[in-house]
Amino acid sequence: MKVLIINGSPRAKGNTALALDEMVKVFEAEGIETEVVHVGNKAVRGCMACGQCAKLGKCVFDDVVNELAPKFEEANGLVVASPVYYASANATSLPCSTDSFIPLTSARV
C-alpha cells in the first residue's frame, strides 16, 4: 500500500511539514509506503478547460500537475496538507489537488 502526501505549504520546513512528518511516522510504523511531494513553492497554472488533456493524456502546461497525475494513479491513499490563509487552502494546493485529476479522467472519457 502506498500513500501520496502533498505538502502545499510554501515553507518546506514549516508547521505543515512537521505535521506531515508525524503522519509519515505513523504510516511507516503500519508498514505503509509514503511519498511526500512539496508543491507549495512551485508555480502551478489553473485549468483553462482547453480540452487538450483529453487528447494528450496530460496538461499542456508542463508544471507539477503533470508530475502528480501518474503518482495519483499509483497511490492507494492521498493526503493533501496546506496552511490555511483567509479561511481557505493556499493557492498552490487547490489546483494541484484538483487539476491533477483532470488529465486522468479526460483521457478515459
Secondary structure, 3 states (H helix, E strand, C coil): CEEEEEECCCCCCCHHHHHHHHHHHHHHHCCCEEEEEECCCCCCCCCCCCCHHHHHCCCCCCCHHHHHHHHHHHCCEEEEECCEECCEECCCHHHHHHHCCHHHHHCCC
